[in-house]
């Protein structure tokens, strides 16, 4: 897999520093709140696991899954919730944890959905943000790093369900994904 990587953007040490910094900020902001961390499957699972260990507060963890890409590497803009939270969230301050925000469609849909379920508050934490690809405005409270408009993989991010297990985030060589269906 490493031979498919053009360059490393964030190594393990850098990812750890980013995650710990976000965890400290979240710990301060959510003191005395009933925190529900919602991990967006599948990409954010590795980041979420590290982040919850960096948050020094009791919290509940739940998972949601969406689909907006179909068989393409570009979001269709039509977001479907495949897995929802199976209980009432009215007593919780919800923090959505995402690996990367690209177009913004998924997060916009999730925020609207969770607000309709009457959460006390809904905020977003993302490891990475790609503002050059944003198509809809999304209010993101916690951003680990902004990244260039490159195809990145690793640390949960994938291409065709591969590369998630890389311990770093790297730029995928174009010849790996060009002219291929996912």
ABEGO torsion letter per residue (X at the ends): XAAABABBABBAAAAAAAAAAAAAAAAAAABGBBBBBBBBOAAAAAAAAAAAAABBBBBBBBBBBBBAAEABABBAGBBBBABBBABBAAABBBBBBBABBBAGAAAAAAAAAAAAAGBABBBBBBABBBAAABABBBBBABBABBBBBBBBBEGGBBBGGBGAABABBBBBBAAAABGBBX
